[in-house]
């Protein structure tokens, strides 16, 4: 199902080349100041335009359909709608019987018995991260003064991102990247043990971002290579401040008052301009497939603001849960 959250609940809807994409947000506290311009900074960060991103350009102006009255959240569900105007469904007409490697064309068709909208990956498209970012804008307001900042620190195994993108373009290839995210001012005590830990809920949302293939918190996989005496974060005072932060600000699934940090691995976009030899399901043979249209050389360029959004959504739910039991 396309829902997440216990108190701060979101539901995404729409398809990449359908008339709209959007989100319904339930559980937002009343009285949160909210206007159309509040969404612009984060939405602009997600937009294409820079080198290595898709040529599809949309206005991405949010329509606030419900849940806001006189500039503030009313307490009822908030519905945000974004129009799709720059659509080209004809670019995808050949992929039903000749599904693109790495995409959801095959699995979506099987799961939904061929009734799914396949254009631009339909509901499986990165286009759905737009309403996700919009939900994150509201979540950031709820969790303030908690601040979240994410960056692309590496693309195509190269820390020189411009160089990596230029090389990928020249080779008609796509590349992935590494995103780092740092969260400050989280109080002690947010999160739950086991199934609703901070790690598990952020990870749950992280994998809603198309292309994300891995996540690690704090020292992550490197922690398997050192002894416990080096891994342990020694306490320095009664606030819970620690000398190191190898645990990434989380103990037992619960925030410990230190900075929360994690890293994400984003795979290369599956749509590449090089011909690929892959199975044709109608002709029952391997055939050459060319993927035309408008696609990102490096989708990771546009992912940092989405990562901030999913982290904010998870933390907004944890804050409201903590308030409910305080």
Buried (B, 14 or more C-beta within 10 A) or exposed (E): EEEBBBBBBBBBBBBBBBEEBBBBBBBBBEEBEBEEEBBBEBBEBBBBEEEBBBEBEBEBEBEBEBBBEEEEBBBEBBBBBBBBEEBEBEBBEBBBEBBBBBBBBBEBBEEEEEEBBBBBBBBBBBBBBBBBBBBBBBBBBBBEEBBBEBEBBBBBEBEEBEEBBBBBBEEEBBBBBBBBBBBBEBEEBBBBEEEBBBBBBBBEBBBBBBBBEBBBBBBBEEBEEEEEEEBEBEEEEEEBEBEEBBBBBBBEBBBBBBBBBBBBBBBBBBBBBEEBEBBBEEEEEEEEBEBEBBBBBBBBBBBBBBBBBBBBBBBBBBBBBBEEEE
